[in-house]
Amino acid sequence: MTMERMKLAKGFFDTETNLEYSAGDMYPRYVEPTAERIAFLKDAGVFEEVNEGTGETFEKPTDKNTVDEIKGYLDQVGIEYDKAAKKADLLALITD
């Protein structure tokens, strides 16, 4: 499994690789982390949601966002959706 690199919202010391990360760094640096490690770090809130193509940080969308913006967010965070879904249905997929 290849993890998409994620921008860090805060720094931490990675005990699995003995690497120090700072806020703003991209993770992982060299070594592919385990699925358990990724889940742990996500739960700890160390990742920002980032579109690496533009460097834009995605915020959780609201009903003020366009359907395309909501789909972009869902794509970035890995949530699958029906391409023909309406805005309300897309927003209902977002938990948290």
Long-range contacts (C-beta under 8 A, 24 or more apart in sequence): 1-32, 1-35, 2-32, 3-28, 3-32, 3-33, 3-38, 4-52, 5-52, 6-47, 6-48, 6-49, 6-50, 7-47, 7-48, 7-50, 7-57, 8-46, 8-47, 8-48, 9-45, 9-46, 9-47, 9-48, 10-45, 10-46, 12-41, 12-44, 12-46, 49-73, 49-76, 49-77, 50-76, 51-76, 60-94, 60-96, 61-91, 61-94, 62-91, 63-87, 63-88, 63-91, 70-94
